[in-house]
């Protein structure tokens, strides 16, 4: 309460004290309630042993709002006992049951009558330092030699440095605790400790490199072991419980009980063993869930650790003292205003709600979007940009394993900032394209926009699907969105040498071998052909007539002989008849290349035939492509050829007199091929090729991959620039369902291990295999380390048969997990995808097409359009008006107008653009009434716009776009519904009072037009001086043609435009408003009110309006000399009902448009129509000698139907059908542009703008003669 004084009131001391007390209290309340209480800064104490206390400078605010300041650092070295609080202004907190606590006052060096701290050992051990604001009241003397009036009293405020026993300080704090506000230092300390002491959680890493899982059972059980071996579920539960308790005062309104009470029961199976196959299948995402919980928990607790504010703290906490410590220190407690308390608490509640929803909304069977059956590109597999590394969970994408459609949706609490800004539908996630309201396209289709803010891609929806389909989809998404990642697929199970792989996918690994092969092949083929040709061209006449039959030694052949080898042999080696070549060609054509034999002939002939046949077969094996060579047949034929060559060599010295070819000759020919080291080089090539093929096969296996890439991790996606690894199940033929070797019914004992290793060592070929050797060495090592290690599997997994059941039921090729490495992988070649699905891409069954259905256009001139695509290969995307493509998952908003629509399928095929016209919203226009006062009825008409014609109405008749309703009673309420051809509807209610008729001219219809004023509004220091102003009388013409002059106008002009009073920006509006007002007074004296009105609106500076009846006319003329910026121009301005005309000093007359028409019904007292205004801004286009002024209108105007006026300072006014004006430059001050655009009966625009840094001569784009201003001395 404060006093209110009156005149001549007698004041007392109470009045003055009330004023002081009120102001003092308000000041202190402002500090305590709007700033905070406690130690603001400094006031740190440091003990220097037992000799002194160092007190740093600082300040603080007590709970009553008193400001306590230590201006400088001070060293306190002595004390005085028995400090007593002044009795006049007592201090209850320092008293216990009326008795003051013992207090000692501290002093710096030089205080007399004190004891040193150094002289009292141990004196400080049980004390705390207190700053106390002492208020001491002293009465002032009443009498002086000259005056005995009462002088009152004064209060002295002194900061005392005191010591208090810790036990007394504790008692004082306990007394403050009784206030029950939870804001005492012990309360705050306990709260802070509870928050700081929350346990740290760290999720153990999935132990891929250490365990090297090979089978599906190994991969899945490794996820389980993360929890089973660490007790992480229990640790997480304890941390969540503790977090709720630490922040309970802030949370209990929304969560009166701990929301995590069911946590252990729900996730206990992760430590004790899964109970359902769904839990086993989803183990990798349970791992991700706990990773999310850890991040959300950390984000929550560190955001809230120092959220402690006081709203109107109790004054009794520490009214006039501050405890500095070392115990019970009064730390600063900010006010809600200074600490953003409400905002921070709201953010904290959102983060806690997110934690609660994450725990409760996690599902191991998330709903996936519908997709067409047998679609090769799987629309359920989605890639979402996200963030990796040390960023809050709120900044990451929302995973698909949270029920996205619950209430409230988890996106509403995922990111507190987006929630606070009402942008929750901007959270990226698996389901972001399904949000309501529909988010922007960069949320629905984030891969189509800049990925720089992200460093990670979440990949989801692929678990449990066939890896071929998954790989095809991901590669398609990668190619379509140009994603900088690799994608590979790896199988579980033991390595199989017989695995079939497409080596052409790894062609770059064999390029050196291909080059070497090509060189060796060409050399060997040259040698083979030379040898064959040398034998085939020798003359030969068969001993008997040739009979087409198989040799008796050849196996019976029923299939048709392939004649291609014979054709090729003939082309290469048969030049004429009666040669070995022609004979062998006939044998090949009859018997086949693999069975040619001339046993009926002489031994030498048969030897030649056999030699040529073997060499030719060898040549045929040397295929053009390295990958097409049958190396098994190559080895077999090589051995046959060696043995045959040895047989020929053994007969080297034999003779066959029946032929001109000796065994020695034949041996020499064969030796040129067999023993020229060419085939040995092929053998080395073949061994290297086999080793590389084996390496390629090994790379298909997860166990091999993790051995070579120990940095593999699981995060449900892949970093930008990394490799995403799909792991799919593949059972081994001789394994149990879990993919493990069946080594015994229950146990593979140490003795069995020893016997197995020794048995394998004795098998030389088996033991030479590097994988077998590695296995034997590992078994021997494990045998020495622990004889009991050879169980069938992990005991926990074995005892929980749900793992083996699940894995045993898996189909080969099923994706069971995913991982990544943070680099492009994994070829020595340029990074490419080297594991591709073996299936062919799906071919569309029918051409890609689509249909469109739309809703009615809403008040925003937008319609919801549903596009249904058929044919092609789903999923589909849609492109509207050349914007970024968006997934076709639901209705799409389209604006009114023509929209070009293109549908794209997953293979990139596009439809031809289709134009979809969205009509404007169905609306009705201005009502036009025709009254019949005699009958008390009226007719009404109005236009219908938007929608789709034809229209129907529930009242009256509709002709085209005009609805007419007749004979409506005065004041009757008439509801009307208008429906268009598509069923869209709009409604209006009509009610009108029939008038008594109108006695005004022109049936009361008037127009108000805008005209350009002869002076613009001055800018800055600019002024105008008008000299020699001559004003003719304003003349108004009525409907009969009678002209009525308005006298007195010259006097008004002379009074307002005094040459001694320059017009500037400060008086311009006042002068122009007075001009309009005095004109109207003069007009009303002659014509009466409301016949002709002159108007000026400061909001439309530079514009004057003339309002008259439509059947009237007027004319007004004003001549003057205008001085501005040392430039004088002489002008005559004429205004009439056609426009404005300016006559310049050279006699040139130019027209200025009138604009901005308003039609008024003065009988009904309403505006019938008003031309809309567009904002306009003038821009400049540069050219070599000129600049072009370019107006930009908003909203746009119909330029084709418009006329344009330009005026640059005192220069020529341009009227043109071209909106642009061309100007030539002269270096001077900035110039003013006044621009008018008028669309007949449809709109207008006007602007005054200072443009550029030069004054100019002007000419329109269509040239007219420029007029230069004249310069005169002031």
Residue, then its C-alpha position, 0 to 999 in steps of 0.5 A: x500500500x502507498x499513500x495518494x496525496x491531495x492538494x493542500x494536504x498536511x503530510x505526516x511522517x507516516x505518509x513519507x515512510x509509507x512512500x519510502x517503504x513501498x518503493x524499497x519493497x518494490x525494489x527488493x521484490x524486483x531483485x528477488x522475484x525477477x532476477x533470483x536469490x543467492x550468490x550471483x558471482x564471486x564471494x569465494x572463500x579460501x582458507x590459508x591454513x589457520x592464519x587467514x581467510x581469503x574472500x574474493x570480490x562478488x555480489x549476491x541477493x538475499x531472499x528479501x531482495x537485499x543486495x550484498x556486495x564485496x567490492x574488492x578481494x580481502x584477506x581476513x586475518x582477525x576476529x572479535x567475539x560476541x558480535x551482537x545484532x542491533x536490537x532496534x532491527x532484530x534478525x530472527x534467523x540468527x536466534x534460537x528460541x529467543x537466544x542469539x547464536x554465537x557469532x564472531x566478526x572477521x576483520x582484515x589487517x589493522x583492526x584494533x582490539x581483535x584476536x588473530x586467527x593464527x593465534x587460535x589453532x583449530x578455530x576455523x574447523x567447525x565454522x562457516x563464513x556468513x555475510x550479514x547485512x546489518x541494519x542499525x537505526x540511530x535517532x538524530x538529535x532534536x535540538x541545535x543551537x538554532x532549532x529544536x525541531x524533531x529530526x527523526x532517525x536514520x538507518x545505516x546498512x553495513x555488510x558484516x563478515x561473520x563466523x558461525x558454527x556449522x551446527x548453528x548454520x545447520x539448525x538455521x537451514x533446518x528452520x528454513x526447511x520448515x517453509x516447505x518450498x523445497x528451495x533451501x540450500x539443503x533442498x537444492x543440494x540434494x536435488x543437484x546431487x540426485x541429478x548429478x549422481x544419476x548412473x552413466x549408461x553405455x551400451x556394450x558394442x556388438x562383438x563382431x570382430x572378437x567372436x567372428x560369427x559364421x552361422x545365423x545362430x552365431x549372428x543372432x546370439x551375439x546380439x543376445x549376449x550383449x544383454x545377457x553377459x552385461x545385465x544391461x536391461x537391469x542397469x537401464x531400468x535402475x537408471x530410468x527409475x533414478x531419473x524419475x525420482x531425481x526429477x519427480x517434482x517437475x514430472x509428477x503432474x503428468x506422471x504421478x507414478x513411475x512410468x517405468x515400473x513394467x520395464x523389467x518385465x517387458x525386456x527381461x527376456x533379453x537377459x534370461x532368454x527370448x521366449x518367442x521367435x519374433x523376439x529372436x528375429x528382432x534382436x538387432x532392433x532391441x539392441x537399437x532400442x536400448x541404444x536409443x534409450x541411452x541417448x534419450x536418457x543422456x539428453x534428458x538428464x543433462x538438459x535438466x541437471x541445472x533446471x532449478x528456478x524459484x518463482x516468488x521464493x519465500x522471503x524467510x529463507x535467508x532474509x539478510x544474510x548469505x552463507x559463503x561456506x565451506x558448507x551450506x553455501x547459498x548458490x544462485x537460484x535464478x528466477x523463472x524470468x532469468x532462467x527461462x525456467x518454464x521453457x526449459x521445464x517444458x522442454x524437459x517434460x517433452x524429453x521425458x515423455x519421449x523416453x516413456x513413449x519409446x519404452x512403451x511404443x516399441x514393437x517387434x512387429x511394426x506395421x509396414x506400408x501396403x505395396x502391390x504383390x510381386x513388386x520387385x522394387x519393395x516400397x516397404x524398404x526405405x532410406x531416411x537421412x539421419x545423423x551419427x556420432x555425438x548428437x542428441x537423439x532429437x536430431x536423428x531420424x525416428x526409427x520404424x520400430x516405434x508405433x508411429x500412429x499412437x496417441x500422442x504420436x511419437x513425432x510430437x515429442x521427438x524433438x522439443x524444438x520442433x514441438x515448441x515451434x509447431x513443426x513436429x511434422x518436420x521430423x524425418x523418419x520411416x513414416x514421415x511421408x504419412x504424417x498429418x498434416x502433410x509435411x513439406x516435400x523435403x520431409x516426405x522425400x528427403x533423399x531428393x534434397x541436400x544431404x549435407x546436414x546429414x552424415x548417416x542413412x537409416x535403412x529399414x523395412x528389409x528384415x525377414x525379406x529375401x536378400x535378392x529383393x532387398x538388394x535390388x531395391x537398395x541398389x535401385x534407391x542408391x542409383x535413383x538418388x545418387x547415394x554415396x554408399x555401397x551395398x553388399x550381401x553376405x551369407x552365413x554358414x561355412x565356406x563351400x568351394x562349390x559355391x556358384x558365383x558370377x565372376x563377371x561381377x568381379x571382372x576387375x579382379x581378373x584384368x591382369x590375368x585376362x591380359x596375360x591369358x590373352x597373350x598366352x592364348x594368342x601365342x599358343x593358338x598361333x603355335x597350335x594352328x601352325x602345327x595343325x596347318x603343317x599336318x593338315x596341308x600334307x597330301x593324303x589319299x585314303x587307302x579305301x573309299x571313305x565311308x561315313x561311319x563311326x570307328x568301332x572303338x568310338x562309343x555309340x552316339x545317338x545325338x546329332x553331331x555338332x557340325x560347327x567345329x567341322x565348319x571352323x576346321x574347314x575354314x582354317x585348315x582345308x585349302x584343297x582336297x586329298x589332304x590330311x585336312x580334308x580327310x580329318x574335316x570329314x571325320x569331324x563332321x561324321x564322328x564329332x570332334x571328341x570321337x574322331x578316329x581313323x583306325x581303319x587306316x595305316x598307323x601313321x595316318x591314324x597318328x596324324x588324325x589323333x594328333x590333329x584332333x587333340x591339338x584342334x580340341x585344345x585350340x577350341x578350349x582356349x575361349x576368347x574370354x578367360x571366364x569361359x574356359x573349362x579348366x577341368x577339361x583343360x587339365x584333362x586334355x593337357x594330360x592326354x596330350x602329354x601322354x600321346x606326345x610321349x607315345x609318339x616320342x617312343x616311336x620316333x625311330x620307327x618308319x612307315x613306308x606307306x606315307x611320306x610323314x615319319x614318326x620323327x616329323x610328327x614328334x617334332x611337330x608335337x614337341x613344338x607345342x608340348x615342350x615349349x613351356x607354353x602349356x606350363x605357363x597356362x598351368x601357372x595361370x590356371x592356379x592363380x585363377x583358381x586362387x582368385x576364384x576361391x577368394x571371390x567365393x570367400x567374400x560372399x561369406x560373413x565370416x570371411x568379411x569380418x576377418x578382413x574388416x574388423x571395424x564392422x558395426x551395427x547401427x540400422x543404417x550406413x554412414x555417408x561414404x560407407x558400405x551397408x552390409x546385408x547378412x542373410x541366412x544360408x543353411x549348410x547341407x551337412x548341418x543342423x538347423x542352426x548351421x552348426x556341425x552335428x558333432x554329437x548328441x550332446x557334447x564333442x569331448x576333448x578326446x574326440x577333438x584329439x582323434x579328429x585333428x590327428x585323423x585330418x592331419x593324416x589326410x594329406x590333401x585335406x590337411x593342405x587346405x588352409x581353412x582346414x589347417x586353420x580349423x585344426x590349429x584352433x581346435x588344438x589350441x582350445x583343447x589345451x586351454x579348456x578341455x570342456x569347450x567343445x559343446x555343440x554351442x553356447x550353453x545359454x543358447x542351447x538351453x533356449x531352444x527358441x534360437x535353434x527353432x527360429x533359425x531352423x525354420x528360416x528360408x535360405x536367403x532371408x535377411x537376418x541382420x545388417x551392419x556397416x563399415x565406414x568406408x566404401x568396400x571392398x574391392x581393390x578395384x574402383x568401388x563397385x557393387x560386387x554382389x548382385x542378385x541373380x534374378x532379372x529385374x521385373x518387367x512391367x506387365x502393362x504400360x505406366x499410366x495414372x488417373x486423377x481424382x480431386x476434392x473441391x477447392x478450399x479457401x486457400x485455393x488448394x485441392x487435395x488430388x489423389x493420383x492412382x498409378x497402374x502398370x510400370x514397376x511400383x513404387x511410384x513417385x509423382x512430379x508436379x509442376x517440375x518440382x522434386x519427385x515425392x512418393x505416391x503414398x496419399x493425396x497431394x495438395x495442388x494449387x488452383x490453375x493448370x498443374x503438370x503431372x508426371x508419374x515415375x515408376x521405380x525403373x525411371x520410366x515416366x508418363x507423358x505430362x498431363x495437365x490437371x486444371x484446378x478451378x478456383x474456389x467456388x464463391x459468389x460476388x457482390x450482391x446487386x439489389x433492385x428495389x420496388x418500394x411500392x410493393x416492398x420487394x426487391x430483386x437481387x443478382x450476383x455473379x458466381x466465380x470459381x468451381x466448374x460450370x454449369x452452376x445450379x442454385x436452390x433459389x432463383x435461376x442461373x444463367x451462365x455465371x449470374x444468379x437472379x432471385x426475384x420478388x423477395x420481401x423486404x428484410x426476409x432472410x433467404x438462404x441460398x446454396x450454389x452447386x457446381x458441375x462437380x458437386x462442390x458447394x458454397x452457401x450465402x444468406x441474403x437479407x435486404x431492406x427495401x428503400x424508399x427510392x433515391x432522389x440523388x443524381x445519377x441514381x446515386x451512383x458515384x465514382x472516386x478516382x485517384x490522380x497524381x498530385x503536382x507535388x510528391x512527398x519530400x524525402x529527407x532534406x528535400x524541400x519544394x517552394x511554389x512561386x507564382x501559383x495561379x489557380x482557376x476556379x474549380x468547375x463542376x458540371x451537373x447531369x444537365x450540362x450546367x457548369x457551376x464554378x466554385x469561387x475562393x479557390x485562389x485564396x485557399x491556394x495562396x494561403x497554403x502555398x506561401x513561397x516563404x514556407x517551404x514544403x518538406x516531409x514534416x508539413x507536407x501531409x498537413x498542407x495537403x490535408x488542409x487543401x482537401x478540407x478547405x476545398x470541400x468547405x468551399x464546394x459545399x457552400x455552393x453545391x451542398x454536401x456530398x456532391x463533389x469531394x476532394x480527398x487526401x490520405x497520408x497513407x497514399x502520399x502523392x495522390x489526390x482523389x476526386x469523387x463525383x456522380x457518374x453523370x457529372x464532370x469537372x475541371x480544375x487547373x493550376x499553374x506554378x513554378x516549382x523550385x527544388x534542389x536549385x532546379x526550377x520547372x514551370x508547369x500547368x496541371x489540368x485535372x478533369x473527369x478524363x485524367x490529368x494533363x501537364x503542360x511544360x515550359x516548352x509547350x509539350x502537353x503530356x497525359x497522366x492516367x487516373x487510376x484506382x477507381x471506386x464505385x459508390x452507391x450513395x443511395x444504399x450507402x455502400x461501395x459497389x466495387x473497388x479496383x484492387x491495388x498491387x504493390x510495386x517495386x522498381x528494379x534496374x536493368x543495366x545496358x551499355x548506355x542506358x538503364x531500363x526501369x523494370x516494375x515488379x508487381x505483387x500480385x501480378x497485373x494483366x500487363x496486356x490490358x494495362x497502361x503505364x505512366x512514369x515521371x522522373x522528378x521534373x522530367x517528362x511524364x511517359x504514358x506507354x503500353x510497355x511497363x518498362x522505361x529506358x533512361x540515359x544517365x547523367x552523374x548527379x544525385x539519386x532521382x525520384x520515380x513516380x510510376x502508375x499502372x492502370x488496368x481498365x476496371x481491374x486493378x492499379x498500382x502506384x509507387x514513389x521510389x528513390x532510384x539509383x545515384x544519378x539524375x537522368x533524361x527519360x524516354x520510354x522503350x518506344x522512343x518519345x522526345x525527352x525534355x530537360x529541366x531548366x536550372x535557375x539561380x535560387 
